[in-house]
Amino acid sequence: MSNCDSCSSKGNCNSEGTGCGGKLEPKYGKIKHIIGIISGKGGVGKSTVTGILATELSKAGHSVGVLDGDITGPSMPRFFGINNKRAEMIQVGDTEEIKFRPVKTSRGIKVISLNLLTEQEEQPVIWRGPVITGVLKQMYSDTEWEELDYLLIDMPPGTGDVALTIMQELPLEGLVVVSTPQDMVSMIVKKVIIMAEKMGINVIGAVENMAYIKCGKCGEKINVFSKKSAKEHAEHLGIPLLAEMPINLNLVESMENGTVEKFLEESNEYEELIHNFKDRIM
Ligand code: ADP
């Protein structure tokens, strides 16, 4: 499906129906905003931030999809507690083509992940780069997204093959960069930011995750990794700070229990994140 009808360059470009500038368009849906969530290295909370953003956008009344692009380390089904469900694979008419029906979370967020397509979630992916990027593109193109306001892509960490494919071939509107306030992490994150700049991709801002803990008794904010503030780290990265998030054991517990959406429905902790995010997109 192409959205050329509304394009001012209609008839003057050579994209041949693949979408603006030759970018891939989903076959079974129309998506207003496609945003990638990326980090320099694993374990800093990229998937957690993807899930929080998706839930907060859904709370604000938007229709949301999540593409788990971290093919070798998919964690979105576990985040939403839907890891015991399977995405349906449906034959398209009489053709050999298959489309995917995403699994819906309790809020109705549409999620597709390799872990929802394989029989067991522990099954590893032992594929080389080109196969992995092919699968990623197929999950993006062949999923029944229908009408979405936002598709959030949980990208693999770093500047590898899949990240490059997403930046080059998908109509990404921008990237949210997740980091922890540590000089070592910032150095690696900087590589991602420079890569995005070289590819002409807008960097929406940084989320400094696990930046501090709050004392349960006196409420004092204690920086965990660095004496520098999250703001100073974002300034060093040269991108706006969207939010500074604490280590939150209640959040972790709700993820472990599969009740994260309920936890987030009752929490207003991430209002700043969603406010700053939407401010930089609309
Ligand atoms: P990534 O996608 O960058 O690899 P994850 O989102 O999977 O990272 O998070 C890594 C681990 O850290 C997970 O166990 C997750 O539950 C935990 N985690 C992430 N963010 C927070 C947070 N703000 N508070 C507490 N634990 C967190």
Residues whose N, C-alpha, C, O or C-beta is under 5 A from the ligand:
A	BS01	ADP	S39 K41 G42 G43 V44 G45 K46 S47 T48 S75 M210 M245 P246 I247 N248 L249 V252
